[in-house]
């Protein structure tokens, strides 16, 4: 939050988050993006339209369903996302540099634990038979 408050991002935070989601999950339907972002489909349609107007995403036919479209990130979207991440990192870096090596290692270890928790929480669940 600190970084988002103190830097002017190349795209609004919500749109950067959406670009990140598309980059992480690959091409997706608007309904899937809405579910991932915990928002309504009309809200997601608006966000996608804004990114599309800016040239950061494109729509392509879904090969599995001719009635549906898939949203894909473009090179311009990848570049904007990369810049947003770099800008936010530049805000946080001076604070991290003030930490001791031990404290930085603690944060590194905590990130590993958080990644494991997120992976476990988002992994497909299998049912016992």
Protein Blocks (a to p, Z undefined) as FASTA:
>chain_A
ZZmmmpccfbdfklmmmmmmmmmnopadfklmmmmnopafklmmmmmmmmmmnopaccdd
dfkbmkbccddddfklmmmmmmmmmmmmmmmmmmmmmpcfklmmmmmmmmmmmmmmmmmm
mgccdddZZ
